[in-house]
Amino acid sequence: MDGKTFAKMFKECELVNKECKSTDIDLIFAKNKERTARKINYQQFMSALAEVAKKHSMTMQRLEEYILPHGGPVFAGTQADAVRFHDDKE
């Protein structure tokens, strides 16, 4: 998982607030990854989750219960309007 996806996960789960800002999430990610790496593995991810739970003053189990119901990432892009001469193949 890269840093952008890590930060997006916490924003979508509404865990970015006054206690734990997006800068804090970025710092936690940077602290848990290897120096030259851009992504983290599963063990590093779990370690980062533990730090986020500590930052929010909640247990790891409570944090997991908060994240799991949100499911996967939500992609919200724009969709082009229909163009008469391009889309009509007749």
N, C-alpha and C positions, 0 to 999 in steps of 0.2 A: 504494500500500500504506500502510495506517495503522500507527501505533505498536503497537497491540495485536497485529495480524497479524505484524508484524516480530518482536516478542518471542516470540510463539507458535511461529514457525518455528524459532527457535534452541532453544527449550525442547524441542520435539519431536525435533529432531536431536541432542539431548543435548550441545549446545555451551555450555550454561550450567553453569559449574563454578567452582572457586576462582580460576582465572585471569581469567575473564570472567563476572561476575555479571550478573543481570538488570538491575541498576541501570546497569551499564556499557553494556548493550545499549540501554537507554532513552536514555542520554546520547549514544551514537553516532547514534541515530535523530534526536534533537533537533538535533544539530550539523549533520546533513546535509539537513534539511528547510529550506524557506524560513521566515522568521520567523512569518508569519501563517497558513501552510498547516498542514493536519492530515495530509496525505498526502505521500508522496515519489513522484517519477517514476523512470523506469528509470536515468537517469544518476546520480541521487542514491542509488538503491538499490545500484548498482555501487560507488559511492564508499564507502557504508556497509559493504558487504561487504569492501572492501579494508581498512578500519579494523578490522573484526572479525578478519580474517585476521592483521593485524599484532598485534592484542591476544593472539591465540592462538599467535603465533610460528610461523605456517605460511604457505605460499605461497597465492596466490589460487586456483591450479589445485587444490591439495590441499583447500582449503575447498569448492570446487565439487564435487569428487569425494565429499566427505563429505555434502553437502546433497542432491545429486541422487537418490541411491537411496531416500531417505525419501519421495519423491513429494509429493503434496499434503497439505493439512491434514487432521487426523483430528478429526472432531467426535464427541464422546461425550456424548450427552444421555440423559435418562431417557425411558422409554417407559411409557405408562399401561397398567395391567392392563385386561383385558376386563371391562366392566360389563354384567351380564346384561340389564337392562332398556333400556339405552342402545344396545348393539350389536346386539341381536336385533331385526330389523326385521319379524318376523312378527306 
